[in-house]
Amino acid sequence: MNAFLSAKDVSRIFPSRQKGKPPFLAADQVSFDVKENEFVSILGPSGCGKSTILTIIGGFDSPSSGEISLRGKRISGPSKDRGFVFQSDALFHWLTVEENVGYGLKIQGYPAAKRKEIVEHNLQLVGLTKFRNASPGQLSGGMRQRAAIARSLATDPSILLLDEPFGALDVLTRKTMQDELALIWEKTQKTVVMVTHSIEEAVLLSDRILIMTCSPGRIREEIVVGLPRPRSPRDPAFRKLELHITDLIMQELRQAGAS
């Protein structure tokens, strides 16, 4: 039986922009599977190819070799099956929150009544019903990201892709958004792949964590979190796992520095 999402020997080489310089190998022979309804985080040092892999899953880029498939079908471009949430909210600032959340549905030709029903459900899901008529410029950073998540969920994608979704937020807002994302995932049971630099965030939210090597990025280790939800960073088991992952990444950085 095929995995829900499967990456097989994915490499991505970028040509050099400087004459005489060799091409840059961002990701090298990356393979992993993701089960349906699973929350998987990709974690690793800066520049290890995490976002490159996520962008290929989203269909915004293509691998130089290897392939990624969703439900057994090779990914060859963007699709409504894959919702993508970027580090910046990427909302249309000339539209209201309600119009932003319903934008994808409008493009897909949903009737107005059905579109209103779906938008209402997703505004309630992320706690933005009172701000439906606000413009993105009137919202805090966390609220804009909630709107971006609602927009991605509104089209009912098979998988949600999160690229450092809270990386631009302050510490307190980020912690709040992590808790809210955990609740949203529990309610929707969407398959999620998230790229993050935060070890605590990965342990808090994930079923499994894929640790990548320094550039060129490869999968160094797979961590099954296995802690009951909801989770707390104060839990000794949480802290132990967080320290173990920190040690793995520090080992990787030291090895990369030595080479």
DOPARO-328702 format. One record per atom (N, C-alpha, C, O): residue in three letters; x, y, z. Coordinates in steps of 0.1 Angstrom, whole numbers, padded with zeros to 4 digits, always signed. Layout:
<nodes>
ALAXYZ...
</nodes>
This chain:
<nodes>
MET+0008-0012+0000MET+0000+0000+0000MET+0009+0013+0000MET+0018+0014+0008ASN+0005+0022-0009ASN+0013+0034-0010ASN+0011+0043+0002ASN+0000+0044+0008ALA+0022+0051+0006ALA+0020+0061+0016ALA+0011+0072+0011ALA+0010+0074-0001PHE+0006+0080+0020PHE-0003+0091+0016PHE+0006+0101+0009PHE+0002+0106-0002LEU+0017+0105+0015LEU+0027+0114+0008LEU+0040+0106+0008LEU+0044+0101+0018SER+0047+0106-0003SER+0059+0098-0004SER+0070+0106-0012SER+0067+0110-0023ALA+0081+0108-0006ALA+0093+0114-0012ALA+0103+0103-0015ALA+0107+0096-0005LYS+0108+0102-0027LYS+0117+0091-0031LYS+0129+0097-0037LYS+0129+0102-0049ASP+0141+0096-0030ASP+0154+0100-0036ASP+0153+0114-0042ASP+0158+0116-0053VAL+0147+0124-0035VAL+0146+0137-0041VAL+0159+0145-0039VAL+0164+0147-0028SER+0164+0150-0050SER+0175+0160-0050SER+0172+0172-0057SER+0164+0172-0066ARG+0177+0184-0053ARG+0175+0196-0060ARG+0188+0204-0061ARG+0194+0207-0051ILE+0192+0206-0073ILE+0204+0213-0077ILE+0201+0227-0083ILE+0193+0227-0092PHE+0206+0237-0077PHE+0204+0251-0083PHE+0217+0255-0090PHE+0228+0254-0085PRO+0215+0260-0102PRO+0227+0265-0110PRO+0233+0277-0103PRO+0226+0285-0097SER+0246+0279-0104SER+0253+0290-0098SER+0249+0303-0106SER+0248+0303-0118ARG+0248+0314-0098ARG+0246+0327-0104ARG+0259+0334-0108ARG+0259+0344-0114GLN+0270+0328-0103GLN+0283+0334-0105GLN+0291+0325-0115GLN+0292+0313-0113LYS+0296+0331-0125LYS+0304+0324-0135LYS+0316+0317-0128LYS+0323+0323-0120GLY+0318+0305-0132GLY+0329+0297-0126GLY+0326+0290-0113GLY+0334+0281-0109LYS+0315+0293-0107LYS+0311+0286-0095LYS+0303+0274-0098LYS+0295+0274-0107PRO+0305+0263-0090PRO+0297+0250-0092PRO+0283+0252-0088PRO+0280+0261-0080PRO+0274+0244-0093PRO+0260+0245-0089PRO+0259+0241-0075PRO+0267+0234-0069PHE+0247+0245-0068PHE+0245+0243-0054PHE+0235+0231-0052PHE+0224+0232-0057LEU+0240+0221-0045LEU+0232+0210-0041LEU+0224+0213-0028LEU+0230+0212-0018ALA+0212+0216-0029ALA+0204+0220-0017ALA+0199+0208-0010ALA+0199+0208+0003ALA+0193+0198-0017ALA+0188+0186-0011ALA+0193+0174-0018ALA+0195+0174-0031ASP+0197+0164-0011ASP+0204+0152-0017ASP+0197+0139-0013ASP+0198+0135-0001GLN+0191+0133-0022GLN+0185+0119-0020GLN+0176+0118-0008GLN+0178+0109+0001VAL+0167+0128-0007VAL+0158+0128+0004VAL+0146+0119+0002VAL+0139+0120-0008SER+0144+0110+0012SER+0133+0100+0011SER+0125+0100+0024SER+0132+0099+0035PHE+0112+0100+0024PHE+0104+0098+0036PHE+0090+0096+0032PHE+0086+0099+0020ASP+0082+0091+0041ASP+0067+0089+0039ASP+0060+0096+0050ASP+0065+0098+0061VAL+0048+0100+0046VAL+0039+0106+0056VAL+0025+0099+0055VAL+0020+0097+0044LYS+0020+0095+0067LYS+0007+0089+0067LYS-0004+0099+0067LYS-0002+0111+0070GLU-0016+0094+0063GLU-0028+0103+0063GLU-0031+0107+0077GLU-0030+0099+0086ASN-0035+0120+0079ASN-0038+0125+0092ASN-0026+0127+0102ASN-0028+0130+0113GLU-0014+0125+0097GLU-0002+0126+0105GLU+0003+0141+0104GLU+0002+0147+0094PHE+0009+0145+0116PHE+0016+0158+0116PHE+0031+0155+0117PHE+0036+0150+0127VAL+0037+0159+0106VAL+0052+0157+0105VAL+0059+0170+0104VAL+0055+0179+0096SER+0070+0172+0112SER+0078+0184+0111SER+0091+0181+0105SER+0097+0170+0107ILE+0097+0190+0097ILE+0110+0189+0091ILE+0119+0199+0098ILE+0116+0211+0098LEU+0129+0194+0105LEU+0137+0203+0113LEU+0152+0201+0109LEU+0156+0190+0106GLY+0159+0212+0110GLY+0174+0211+0107GLY+0180+0225+0107GLY+0173+0235+0108PRO+0193+0225+0105PRO+0200+0238+0105PRO+0196+0247+0094PRO+0190+0242+0084SER+0198+0260+0095SER+0195+0269+0084SER+0203+0265+0071SER+0214+0261+0071GLY+0195+0266+0060GLY+0201+0263+0047GLY+0203+0248+0044GLY+0210+0245+0035CYS+0195+0240+0051CYS+0197+0225+0049CYS+0187+0220+0039CYS+0187+0208+0036GLY+0179+0229+0033GLY+0170+0224+0022GLY+0156+0221+0027GLY+0148+0215+0019LYS+0152+0225+0039LYS+0139+0222+0044LYS+0128+0228+0036LYS+0119+0222+0031SER+0129+0241+0034SER+0119+0248+0026SER+0119+0244+0011SER+0109+0245+0005THR+0131+0240+0006THR+0132+0235-0007THR+0123+0223-0009THR+0116+0222-0019ILE+0124+0214+0000ILE+0116+0201+0000ILE+0101+0205+0001ILE+0093+0200-0007LEU+0097+0214+0010LEU+0083+0218+0011LEU+0078+0225-0002LEU+0067+0222-0006THR+0086+0233-0008THR+0082+0240-0020THR+0080+0230-0031THR+0071+0232-0039ILE+0088+0219-0032ILE+0086+0208-0042ILE+0073+0201-0039ILE+0065+0198-0048ILE+0070+0198-0026ILE+0057+0192-0022ILE+0046+0201-0027ILE+0035+0196-0032GLY+0047+0214-0025GLY+0037+0223-0029GLY+0035+0224-0044GLY+0025+0229-0049GLY+0045+0219-0052GLY+0044+0220-0066GLY+0049+0233-0072GLY+0047+0235-0084PHE+0055+0241-0064PHE+0061+0254-0068PHE+0075+0253-0074PHE+0080+0262-0080ASP+0081+0241-0072ASP+0094+0238-0078ASP+0094+0223-0081ASP+0085+0216-0077SER+0104+0219-0089SER+0105+0205-0093SER+0119+0200-0089SER+0129+0207-0088PRO+0119+0187-0085PRO+0132+0181-0081PRO+0141+0179-0093PRO+0136+0177-0104SER+0154+0180-0091SER+0164+0177-0102SER+0164+0162-0105SER+0166+0158-0116SER+0161+0154-0094SER+0160+0140-0096SER+0151+0134-0085SER+0149+0141-0075GLY+0145+0123-0086GLY+0136+0117-0077GLY+0122+0123-0079GLY+0120+0130-0088GLU+0113+0119-0070GLU+0099+0123-0071GLU+0092+0124-0058GLU+0096+0116-0049ILE+0081+0132-0057ILE+0072+0132-0046ILE+0058+0129-0051ILE+0054+0135-0061SER+0051+0120-0045SER+0038+0117-0049SER+0028+0119-0037SER+0032+0117-0026LEU+0016+0122-0041LEU+0005+0123-0031LEU-0006+0114-0035LEU-0011+0115-0046ARG-0010+0105-0026ARG-0019+0094-0029ARG-0015+0086-0042ARG-0024+0083-0050GLY-0002+0084-0043GLY+0003+0076-0055GLY+0004+0083-0068GLY+0009+0078-0077LYS+0000+0096-0068LYS+0001+0104-0080LYS+0013+0114-0079LYS+0014+0122-0069ARG+0021+0114-0089ARG+0033+0122-0089ARG+0029+0137-0089ARG+0021+0141-0097ILE+0036+0145-0080ILE+0033+0159-0079ILE+0041+0166-0091ILE+0053+0165-0092SER+0034+0174-0099SER+0040+0181-0110SER+0037+0195-0111SER+0041+0202-0120GLY+0030+0200-0101GLY+0026+0215-0101GLY+0017+0217-0089GLY+0013+0208-0082PRO+0013+0230-0087PRO+0004+0233-0076PRO-0010+0227-0078PRO-0014+0224-0089SER-0017+0225-0067SER-0030+0219-0068SER-0038+0223-0056SER-0032+0226-0045LYS-0051+0223-0057LYS-0060+0226-0046LYS-0059+0215-0035LYS-0064+0217-0024ASP-0053+0203-0039ASP-0051+0193-0029ASP-0041+0196-0018ASP-0040+0190-0008ARG-0033+0207-0021ARG-0022+0211-0012ARG-0024+0225-0008ARG-0022+0234-0016GLY-0027+0228+0005GLY-0028+0241+0010GLY-0014+0245+0016GLY-0008+0238+0023PHE-0010+0258+0013PHE+0003+0262+0016PHE+0002+0275+0025PHE-0004+0285+0021VAL+0008+0275+0036VAL+0009+0287+0045VAL+0023+0291+0046VAL+0032+0283+0051PHE+0026+0303+0042PHE+0040+0309+0042PHE+0043+0315+0055PHE+0035+0317+0064GLN+0056+0319+0057GLN+0061+0326+0069GLN+0054+0339+0070GLN+0049+0343+0081SER+0053+0347+0059SER+0045+0359+0059SER+0031+0355+0055SER+0029+0345+0047ASP+0021+0362+0060ASP+0007+0357+0058ASP+0003+0357+0043ASP-0006+0349+0040ALA+0008+0366+0035ALA+0005+0366+0020ALA-0010+0368+0017ALA-0015+0363+0007LEU-0016+0375+0026LEU-0030+0379+0024LEU-0031+0390+0014LEU-0022+0398+0012PHE-0043+0391+0007PHE-0045+0403-0002PHE-0050+0414+0007PHE-0061+0414+0013HIS-0042+0425+0008HIS-0045+0435+0017HIS-0056+0445+0013HIS-0061+0453+0020TRP-0061+0443+0000TRP-0072+0451-0005TRP-0086+0444-0003TRP-0096+0449-0006LEU-0085+0432+0003LEU-0097+0424+0006LEU-0099+0423+0021LEU-0089+0424+0029THR-0111+0421+0025THR-0114+0419+0039THR-0110+0404+0043THR-0106+0396+0035VAL-0110+0402+0056VAL-0106+0388+0061VAL-0116+0378+0055VAL-0111+0368+0050GLU-0129+0381+0055GLU-0138+0372+0049GLU-0136+0369+0034GLU-0137+0358+0030GLU-0132+0380+0027GLU-0130+0378+0012GLU-0117+0371+0010GLU-0116+0363+0000ASN-0107+0373+0019ASN-0094+0365+0017ASN-0097+0350+0019ASN-0092+0342+0012VAL-0104+0347+0030VAL-0107+0333+0033VAL-0115+0326+0022VAL-0112+0314+0019GLY-0124+0333+0016GLY-0132+0328+0005GLY-0126+0329-0009GLY-0132+0325-0019TYR-0114+0335-0010TYR-0108+0338-0023TYR-0106+0325-0032TYR-0111+0325-0044GLY-0100+0315-0026GLY-0098+0303-0034GLY-0111+0296-0038GLY-0112+0291-0049LEU-0121+0297-0029LEU-0134+0291-0033LEU-0140+0298-0044LEU-0146+0292-0053LYS-0139+0312-0044LYS-0144+0320-0055LYS-0138+0316-0069LYS-0144+0315-0079ILE-0124+0315-0068ILE-0117+0311-0080ILE-0121+0298-0086ILE-0122+0296-0098GLN-0124+0289-0076GLN-0129+0275-0080GLN-0143+0275-0085GLN-0148+0264-0088GLY-0150+0286-0084GLY-0164+0286-0089GLY-0175+0282-0079GLY-0186+0278-0083TYR-0172+0282-0066TYR-0182+0278-0056TYR-0194+0288-0057TYR-0191+0300-0058PRO-0206+0283-0056PRO-0217+0292-0055PRO-0216+0301-0042PRO-0210+0297-0032ALA-0222+0313-0043ALA-0220+0323-0032ALA-0225+0317-0019ALA-0219+0319-0008ALA-0237+0310-0019ALA-0242+0305-0006ALA-0233+0294+0000ALA-0231+0295+0012LYS-0228+0285-0008LYS-0219+0275-0003LYS-0206+0281+0002LYS-0200+0277+0012ARG-0201+0291-0006ARG-0189+0298-0002ARG-0190+0305+0012ARG-0181+0304+0020LYS-0202+0311+0014LYS-0204+0318+0027LYS-0204+0308+0038LYS-0199+0311+0049GLU-0210+0296+0036GLU-0211+0286+0046GLU-0197+0281+0050GLU-0194+0279+0062ILE-0189+0278+0040ILE-0175+0273+0042ILE-0167+0284+0049ILE-0159+0281+0059VAL-0168+0296+0045VAL-0160+0307+0051VAL-0164+0309+0065VAL-0155+0310+0074GLU-0177+0308+0068GLU-0181+0310+0082GLU-0176+0299+0091GLU-0171+0302+0102HIS-0176+0287+0086HIS-0170+0275+0094HIS-0155+0278+0097HIS-0151+0275+0108ASN-0148+0282+0087ASN-0133+0284+0089ASN-0130+0296+0097ASN-0120+0296+0104LEU-0138+0306+0096LEU-0136+0318+0105LEU-0138+0314+0120LEU-0131+0318+0128GLN-0149+0306+0122GLN-0151+0301+0136GLN-0140+0292+0140GLN-0136+0293+0152LEU-0134+0284+0131LEU-0124+0275+0135LEU-0111+0282+0140LEU-0105+0277+0149VAL-0108+0293+0134VAL-0096+0301+0138VAL-0099+0313+0147VAL-0091+0321+0150GLY-0112+0314+0151GLY-0116+0325+0160GLY-0116+0339+0155GLY-0112+0348+0161LEU-0120+0341+0142LEU-0119+0354+0136LEU-0133+0359+0131LEU-0134+0368+0123THR-0144+0353+0136THR-0157+0357+0131THR-0160+0372+0134THR-0166+0378+0125LYS-0155+0377+0145LYS-0157+0391+0148LYS-0149+0401+0139LYS-0151+0413+0139PHE-0139+0395+0132PHE-0131+0404+0124PHE-0132+0401+0109PHE-0124+0404+0101ARG-0144+0395+0105ARG-0146+0392+0091ARG-0145+0404+0082ARG-0141+0402+0070ASN-0149+0416+0086ASN-0150+0427+0078ASN-0137+0436+0079ASN-0136+0447+0073ALA-0128+0431+0087ALA-0115+0439+0089ALA-0106+0437+0077ALA-0107+0426+0070SER-0097+0446+0074SER-0087+0444+0064SER-0075+0438+0071SER-0073+0440+0083PRO-0066+0431+0064PRO-0054+0425+0071PRO-0046+0435+0078PRO-0040+0432+0088GLY-0045+0448+0073GLY-0037+0458+0080GLY-0043+0462+0094GLY-0035+0468+0101GLN-0055+0458+0097GLN-0061+0461+0110GLN-0059+0450+0120GLN-0063+0451+0131LEU-0052+0439+0115LEU-0050+0427+0124LEU-0036+0426+0129LEU-0027+0432+0123SER-0035+0420+0140SER-0021+0416+0145SER-0015+0406+0137SER-0022+0399+0128GLY-0002+0403+0139GLY+0005+0393+0131GLY-0001+0379+0133GLY-0002+0372+0123GLY-0004+0376+0145GLY-0010+0363+0148GLY-0023+0361+0142GLY-0027+0351+0136MET-0032+0372+0142MET-0045+0371+0136MET-0044+0370+0120MET-0052+0363+0114ARG-0034+0376+0114ARG-0032+0375+0100ARG-0028+0360+0096ARG-0033+0355+0086GLN-0020+0354+0105GLN-0016+0340+0102GLN-0028+0331+0104GLN-0030+0321+0097ARG-0037+0334+0114ARG-0049+0326+0115ARG-0058+0327+0103ARG-0064+0317+0098ALA-0058+0339+0097ALA-0066+0341+0085ALA-0060+0334+0073ALA-0067+0328+0065ALA-0047+0333+0073ALA-0040+0326+0062ALA-0042+0311+0063ALA-0044+0304+0053ILE-0042+0306+0076ILE-0045+0292+0078ILE-0060+0289+0074ILE-0062+0279+0068ALA-0069+0298+0078ALA-0083+0296+0074ALA-0085+0296+0059ALA-0092+0288+0053ARG-0078+0304+0052ARG-0078+0305+0037ARG-0074+0292+0031ARG-0080+0287+0022SER-0063+0286+0037SER-0058+0274+0032SER-0067+0262+0034SER-0069+0253+0026LEU-0073+0262+0046LEU-0082+0251+0050LEU-0096+0252+0043LEU-0103+0242+0041ALA-0100+0264+0038ALA-0113+0266+0032ALA-0115+0257+0020ALA-0126+0253+0017THR-0105+0255+0012THR-0106+0247+0000THR-0105+0232+0003THR-0105+0224-0006ASP-0104+0228+0016ASP-0104+0214+0020ASP-0093+0206+0013ASP-0095+0196+0007PRO-0080+0211+0015PRO-0069+0204+0009PRO-0067+0190+0016PRO-0070+0188+0027SER-0061+0181+0008SER-0057+0168+0014SER-0046+0169+0024SER-0045+0162+0033ILE-0037+0179+0022ILE-0026+0181+0030ILE-0023+0196+0032ILE-0024+0204+0023LEU-0019+0200+0044LEU-0015+0214+0047LEU+0000+0215+0049LEU+0006+0207+0057LEU+0006+0224+0042LEU+0020+0226+0042LEU+0023+0240+0049LEU+0018+0250+0044LEU+0031+0239+0059LEU+0034+0251+0067LEU+0049+0254+0066LEU+0057+0246+0071ASP+0053+0266+0061ASP+0067+0269+0060ASP+0070+0280+0070ASP+0068+0292+0068GLU+0075+0276+0082GLU+0079+0285+0093GLU+0067+0295+0095GLU+0069+0307+0095PRO+0055+0289+0098PRO+0043+0298+0098PRO+0043+0308+0109PRO+0036+0318+0108PHE+0051+0306+0120PHE+0051+0315+0131PHE+0065+0322+0133PHE+0067+0328+0143GLY+0073+0320+0123GLY+0087+0325+0125GLY+0088+0340+0126GLY+0098+0345+0132ALA+0079+0347+0120ALA+0079+0362+0121ALA+0072+0368+0133ALA+0072+0380+0134LEU+0067+0359+0141LEU+0059+0364+0153LEU+0067+0366+0165LEU+0078+0359+0166ASP+0063+0375+0174ASP+0070+0376+0187ASP+0068+0363+0195ASP+0059+0355+0192VAL+0076+0361+0206VAL+0076+0349+0213VAL+0062+0345+0219VAL+0058+0334+0218LEU+0056+0355+0225LEU+0043+0352+0232LEU+0032+0349+0222LEU+0024+0339+0223THR+0032+0356+0211THR+0022+0354+0200THR+0025+0340+0194THR+0015+0333+0190ARG+0037+0337+0192ARG+0041+0324+0186ARG+0036+0312+0195ARG+0030+0303+0190LYS+0038+0313+0208LYS+0033+0303+0217LYS+0018+0301+0216LYS+0013+0290+0216THR+0011+0313+0216THR-0004+0312+0214THR-0008+0305+0202THR-0017+0297+0202MET-0001+0309+0190MET-0004+0303+0178MET-0001+0288+0177MET-0008+0280+0171GLN+0009+0284+0184GLN+0012+0270+0185GLN+0001+0262+0191GLN-0003+0251+0186ASP-0004+0267+0202ASP-0015+0261+0209ASP-0028+0261+0200ASP-0035+0251+0200GLU-0030+0272+0193GLU-0042+0272+0185GLU-0041+0262+0173GLU-0050+0256+0169LEU-0028+0261+0167LEU-0026+0252+0156LEU-0029+0238+0161LEU-0034+0229+0154ALA-0024+0235+0173ALA-0027+0221+0179ALA-0041+0218+0180ALA-0046+0207+0177LEU-0049+0228+0184LEU-0064+0226+0185LEU-0070+0225+0171LEU-0079+0217+0169ILE-0066+0233+0162ILE-0071+0232+0148ILE-0068+0218+0142ILE-0077+0212+0136TRP-0056+0213+0144TRP-0052+0200+0139TRP-0061+0189+0145TRP-0066+0180+0138GLU-0063+0190+0158GLU-0072+0180+0165GLU-0086+0180+0160GLU-0092+0170+0159LYS-0091+0192+0156LYS-0105+0193+0151LYS-0106+0189+0136LYS-0116+0182+0132THR-0096+0192+0128THR-0096+0189+0114THR-0090+0175+0110THR-0094+0169+0100GLN-0080+0171+0118GLN-0072+0159+0115GLN-0066+0159+0101GLN-0065+0149+0094LYS-0062+0171+0097LYS-0056+0172+0084LYS-0042+0166+0084LYS-0035+0166+0095THR-0037+0161+0073THR-0023+0157+0072THR-0015+0170+0071THR-0019+0179+0063VAL-0005+0171+0079VAL+0003+0184+0079VAL+0018+0181+0078VAL+0023+0171+0085VAL+0025+0188+0070VAL+0039+0188+0069VAL+0044+0203+0072VAL+0040+0212+0065MET+0052+0204+0083MET+0056+0218+0087MET+0071+0218+0088MET+0078+0210+0093VAL+0076+0229+0082VAL+0091+0232+0083VAL+0092+0242+0094VAL+0085+0252+0095THR+0102+0240+0103THR+0104+0249+0114THR+0119+0248+0119THR+0126+0239+0116HIS+0123+0259+0125HIS+0136+0260+0131HIS+0135+0257+0146HIS+0145+0255+0153SER+0123+0257+0151SER+0121+0256+0166SER+0119+0241+0170SER+0110+0234+0166ILE+0128+0236+0178ILE+0127+0223+0183ILE+0115+0221+0192ILE+0108+0211+0191GLU+0113+0231+0201GLU+0102+0231+0210GLU+0089+0230+0202GLU+0080+0222+0206GLU+0087+0238+0192GLU+0075+0238+0183GLU+0073+0224+0177GLU+0062+0220+0176ALA+0084+0218+0172ALA+0083+0205+0165ALA+0078+0195+0175ALA+0069+0187+0172VAL+0084+0195+0187VAL+0080+0185+0197VAL+0065+0187+0202VAL+0058+0178+0204LEU+0062+0200+0203LEU+0048+0203+0208LEU+0037+0198+0198LEU+0027+0194+0203LEU+0040+0199+0185LEU+0029+0197+0176LEU+0030+0184+0168LEU+0020+0179+0163SER+0041+0178+0167SER+0043+0167+0157SER+0041+0153+0162SER+0043+0150+0174ASP+0037+0144+0153ASP+0037+0130+0155ASP+0051+0124+0153ASP+0056+0116+0160ARG+0057+0129+0142ARG+0071+0126+0139ARG+0079+0138+0135ARG+0073+0148+0130ILE+0092+0137+0137ILE+0101+0148+0133ILE+0112+0143+0124ILE+0119+0133+0128LEU+0114+0149+0113LEU+0125+0145+0104LEU+0137+0155+0106LEU+0135+0166+0103ILE+0148+0149+0110ILE+0160+0158+0113ILE+0168+0158+0100ILE+0172+0147+0095MET+0172+0169+0095MET+0180+0170+0083MET+0194+0174+0086MET+0197+0181+0096THR+0203+0170+0078THR+0217+0173+0079THR+0219+0187+0074THR+0211+0194+0068CYS+0231+0192+0077CYS+0236+0205+0071CYS+0237+0203+0056CYS+0237+0192+0051SER+0237+0214+0048SER+0238+0213+0034SER+0249+0205+0029SER+0261+0206+0034PRO+0247+0196+0019PRO+0234+0193+0013PRO+0224+0186+0022PRO+0229+0176+0029GLY+0212+0189+0022GLY+0202+0183+0031GLY+0199+0169+0028GLY+0195+0166+0017ARG+0200+0161+0038ARG+0196+0147+0038ARG+0188+0144+0051ARG+0189+0152+0060ILE+0181+0133+0051ILE+0174+0129+0063ILE+0184+0122+0072ILE+0189+0111+0069ARG+0187+0128+0083ARG+0197+0122+0093ARG+0190+0112+0102ARG+0195+0101+0104GLU+0178+0116+0107GLU+0172+0107+0116GLU+0157+0111+0117GLU+0153+0122+0114GLU+0149+0100+0120GLU+0135+0102+0122GLU+0131+0100+0137GLU+0135+0090+0142ILE+0124+0109+0142ILE+0121+0109+0157ILE+0105+0107+0158ILE+0098+0115+0153VAL+0101+0096+0164VAL+0087+0095+0168VAL+0085+0101+0181VAL+0091+0097+0191VAL+0076+0111+0182VAL+0074+0119+0194VAL+0068+0110+0205VAL+0073+0109+0216GLY+0056+0105+0202GLY+0050+0095+0212GLY+0046+0101+0225GLY+0043+0093+0234LEU+0045+0114+0227LEU+0040+0120+0239LEU+0025+0122+0238LEU+0020+0126+0227PRO+0017+0120+0249PRO+0003+0123+0248PRO+0000+0138+0246PRO+0008+0146+0251ARG-0011+0141+0240ARG-0016+0154+0238ARG-0027+0158+0248ARG-0034+0149+0252PRO-0028+0170+0252PRO-0019+0182+0249PRO-0006+0181+0256PRO-0005+0174+0267ARG+0004+0187+0250ARG+0018+0186+0256ARG+0022+0199+0262ARG+0017+0210+0259SER+0032+0198+0271SER+0037+0209+0278SER+0052+0209+0278SER+0058+0198+0282PRO+0059+0220+0275PRO+0074+0220+0276PRO+0079+0218+0290PRO+0091+0215+0292ARG+0070+0219+0300ARG+0074+0217+0314ARG+0075+0202+0317ARG+0080+0198+0327ASP+0069+0194+0309ASP+0069+0179+0311ASP+0083+0174+0310ASP+0090+0177+0300PRO+0088+0166+0320PRO+0102+0161+0319PRO+0104+0153+0306PRO+0115+0153+0301ALA+0094+0145+0302ALA+0096+0137+0290ALA+0097+0146+0277ALA+0105+0143+0268PHE+0090+0157+0278PHE+0091+0167+0267PHE+0105+0173+0266PHE+0111+0173+0256ARG+0109+0177+0278ARG+0123+0183+0279ARG+0134+0173+0275ARG+0143+0177+0268LYS+0132+0161+0279LYS+0142+0151+0275LYS+0143+0149+0260LYS+0154+0148+0255LEU+0132+0148+0254LEU+0132+0147+0239LEU+0137+0159+0232LEU+0145+0158+0222GLU+0134+0171+0237GLU+0139+0183+0232GLU+0154+0184+0233GLU+0161+0188+0223LEU+0159+0180+0244LEU+0174+0180+0246LEU+0181+0170+0237LEU+0192+0172+0231HIS+0174+0158+0235HIS+0180+0148+0226HIS+0181+0153+0211HIS+0191+0151+0205ILE+0170+0160+0207ILE+0170+0166+0193ILE+0180+0177+0192ILE+0187+0178+0182THR+0181+0185+0203THR+0192+0196+0203THR+0206+0190+0201THR+0214+0195+0194ASP+0208+0179+0208ASP+0221+0172+0207ASP+0224+0167+0193ASP+0235+0169+0188LEU+0214+0162+0187LEU+0215+0157+0173LEU+0219+0168+0163LEU+0228+0167+0155ILE+0212+0179+0165ILE+0215+0190+0156ILE+0228+0197+0159ILE+0235+0201+0149MET+0232+0198+0171MET+0245+0203+0175MET+0256+0194+0170MET+0267+0198+0165GLN+0254+0181+0170GLN+0264+0171+0165GLN+0265+0174+0150GLN+0276+0173+0144GLU+0254+0176+0143GLU+0254+0178+0129GLU+0262+0191+0125GLU+0270+0191+0116LEU+0259+0201+0133LEU+0266+0214+0131LEU+0281+0213+0133LEU+0289+0218+0126ARG+0285+0205+0144ARG+0300+0203+0146ARG+0306+0195+0135ARG+0317+0198+0131GLN+0299+0185+0130GLN+0305+0177+0120GLN+0306+0185+0107GLN+0316+0184+0099ALA+0296+0193+0104ALA+0297+0202+0092ALA+0308+0212+0093ALA+0315+0215+0084GLY+0310+0217+0106GLY+0321+0227+0108GLY+0335+0221+0106GLY+0344+0227+0101ALA+0336+0208+0111ALA+0349+0201+0110ALA+0352+0198+0096ALA+0364+0197+0092SER+0342+0196+0088SER+0345+0192+0074SER+0347+0204+0065SER+0349+0202+0053
</nodes>
